Amino acid sequence: MSSEQQPAIELRAVTKKFATPGGAIYTALADLNLTVAPGQFCAIVGPTGCGKSTTLTLISGLERPSAGAALVAGRAVNGITPGVGFMFQNDAVFPWKSVLDNVAAGPRFRGRSKAAANEAARDWLRRVGLTGFEDRYPHQLSGGMRKRVALAQSLINEPEVLLMDEPFSALDVQTRSIMSDELLGLWELTRPAVMFVTHDLEEAIALADKVVVLTAGPGRVKATFDVDLPRPRRVQEIRFTDEFVRLYSEIWEALRAEVETAYARTTSKAAS
């Protein structure tokens, strides 16, 4: 990112605290500083409980920082952020709506006519390989097909920023690999800035331009790694390259200590 280029996403000295059911204060993030450039694909990895998903809720405006600031395109986030798409771990589809109506819902909400929204939805369903399934309902689709619907829902609005919270974690290994390739192909069309949360380090490296490792909670940036692998990428193929193996080893060295720390805390609590 050049010095003149304004970040698409920026977290400045962000701390986020929550009240626990028992009345204590839990600090999820502490003094977190992070930037994502326009068009950059950033993957966030770290142990369970390090605040990965919390970073996404702060950027989207679903939560507010306890201290510090979250910014999108240089503007402080003070509510639900325009121009930001959010793809959740669980399918955020309307079960009572058809596939076509689910994908058209975003444009309709933004004021487009039904005809224009449906035309755009059909185009995006074609792009994600769901032509012929427009009249189906979510319960009639496989897990991978529902993820394609969710991708179309997110990308039809051409967001400047796309937040993804472990979107493929519930899929089997083969379908997950296919969906990763689908995601990269669709991302190339409009190139939003992406913040992708995952527990899978291989997935992070295969998809991203940059991998950020967070510490065991409270989450801080421990290390940032540039992923200089050529694009376009095929996820399954890129994993066998020497550079991928080198990056994996380097990033895992940074991540392993945090995973061990988080695990030790969990077992200590269980024993007490």
N, C-alpha and C positions, 0 to 999 in steps of 0.2 A: 504494500500500500504506500503510495507516494505521500510526501508530507502535505501536499495540497488536497489530497483526496479525503473527503469527509467519510468517516465510518458509516456503514449501514446500520450497525449495531454497536453500542458502546455501554459498558458497565463501568462506572467510575466509583471506586472505593465503596462498593456495595456491601452492606451488612443486612441480613434478614433474620429476624428473630420471631419465634412463635411461642405462644403460651400453650403449655401442655395441659391435658385434662386434669392433672394433679396440681396445677397452679404454678409449676416451675416455668422457667424461660429456657427455650431451646434455641440455640444459634445454628441456623442451617448454613449461612454464608457469612464470611467475615472478611471485609476489606478486599473484595473481589474486583480485579481490574481486567477487562477483556474487551477486545475489539474484533469486529468482523467487517471486512471491506465489502463494498458493493460487488455482487457477483461471486463472492467467495463462498466455498463450501467448508464449513468448520464443524468438526466433530468433537464432542465433549465426552471424555471418559473419566471414570473414577469409581471408587468403591460405593457400595450401597450406603445411602444416607449422607452422601457428600454434598448434596444440594444441586445435582445436575438438573433435575426437573424444575426446581425452584427458579433457576436462572431463566428458564423459558417463560414461566408465569410472570416474572418481573418484566420481561421484554414485551410480552403480550398485553400487559396492563391488568391481568387478572389478580395480581398482587402488587403491593407497593413496597419499596425498600424501607427498612427501618432506619437506614442511614445510607448516604451516597445517592447516586442517580443512575437511572436507566434511560438511555437515549436511543431513538430510532431516527436515522437520517438527520442527526444533530438536534432533534427536538426531544425535550424531556417527556417521558411517558407519564401521563397523568390520568389515564383511563384506558379503555379498550383502544388499541392502537390501529389506526387506519393503515391499510397497505401491508398488513401482517396476516399471513395464513398460519394456522396451527393444526398439525396432524398429530392426533393423540395416539397413545398406545392401544386404547380400545377404540373400536369403530364408532365415530361420531356421526352416524347416519340416522335418518328418520325411518324407523321400521315400518311405518304406515304409508310411506311414499315409495313410488317406483324408483328404479335406478335413474331414469331420465329426470324425474322431479327432484330427486336428491341433488343431482349435479346442477340443475337449473336454479336451485333455491338461492344460491349466492347472488347471481346476477339479478334475479327477481327482487331480492331484498334491497339491492342497490339501485332499483328503479327501472331496470330494463323491461321491455314488454315481454309477455309470455312467449310470443313467436320468436323474438330475438334471443331470449334466454334459452329456449329449447333448441334453436339452431346451434348456438354456441355449445350447449351440453352435448348434442349429438356429435359435434366435431371432436370434443374432448373424449367422449366415449370411444370414438374411432381411434384416437391416439393411444388410448390405454387398452385397446383390444377388446372392447365390450360391445361392438356393433352387433345388433341382434338381441341384446339383453336389456334394451331400454325399458321394456314393460315388466321386467322381473322385480321382485321385492328382495330386500337384503337377506331374509331368511332362506331364500331360494338360491343363494350364491355360496360358493366356496369361500374359505378365508382369504385366499389370494385374490379372488375376484372382488371381494368387499374392500380390500386394500386398494385395488385399482380404482374403485368408485371413490374412495377417500382421496386418492391422489388427484383425480379429476376434479373433485370438489374443491380442493385446495388451490390447484393451478388455474382453474377457469377464471378466477378473479385476478390473475396475473399479479400476484403479490410481489412487493419489492423485497420482502423478508419472509422466509418460510421456516417455521419452527417445527421440529419433528422430535417427538418424545418416544423413543424406542418403538417406532411404528411397525416394525416387522418381527418383533420378539416372539409373538405367538405363532408364527408360521414355522412349518417344517424347514429343514435345511435347504432342500432343493428349491422350494417355492421362495424362500427368503433370498436366495441367490438370484433367482429370476427377477424378483421385485426390485432388488438393488440395481440390476441392469436397466430395468424399466425406469426407475427413478432417475438415474444418470442421463438416460436418453431424453426424458421429459424436461429435466432441469436445464439441459443444454439449449432448449428452445427459447426460454425466457431469461435464464440466468439470474434468478433471485439470489440474494444472500441467504445462506442456509445455516441454521444452527441445529445440529443433529445429535441428540443424546443417545448413547448406546452403552451397553456393558460389554459389547463384543469388539475387542481391539482390532481383529482382522477386518470386520465390517467398517470400522472407523477409518482405517488406513486406505482400504480399497475405494471408499467413496470420496474422501475429503482432500482439500488443498492444505488444510491445517488441522492438527490434532492437539487439543488442549487437555492436559491432565490436571484434575483437581485433587486436592489433598483429602484425606479422611476428614469427616466433618469436625468443625465447621469448614466448609469448602473455601479454599483459596486456589489460585493458579499456582501449581507447582512447576510446570514446565510446558512449553509450547514447541511443537515440532512442525516444520514445513514438510509437506508431502509433495515432492517434485517428481511424481510419476506422470507419464504422458497421458493426455486425453485425446480422443475418447478412450474409455477403459471398458474392458470386459472383466467383471469382478472375479470370476473364477480363474481367468487366465493371469491376471495381474498378481495374484497371490503367490505364483511360482517364480517370480522374477527375483534376481539377487537383491535388487534395491528394496523390494518389499520385505524380504527376509531381514535385511539389515535394519530397516526402519522398525519392524516389529520388535526385534531384539532390543533396540535402543529405547523405544517407548516403554516396553514392558519393564525394563530396569527402573524407570521412573515410577511406573504404576504399581509394581509388585509391593514395594514397601508400604504404600497406602492401603492396598488390599489386605496385607498382613496386619496392619494397625487396626483397621476396621474389624477384621475377624477376631483379633485378640480382645477388643472391647466387647464384642457380642458374646464371646464365650465367657468372659469375666462376669458380665451381667447375669448370664444364665446360671453361673455357679454361685452367685451371691444371693 
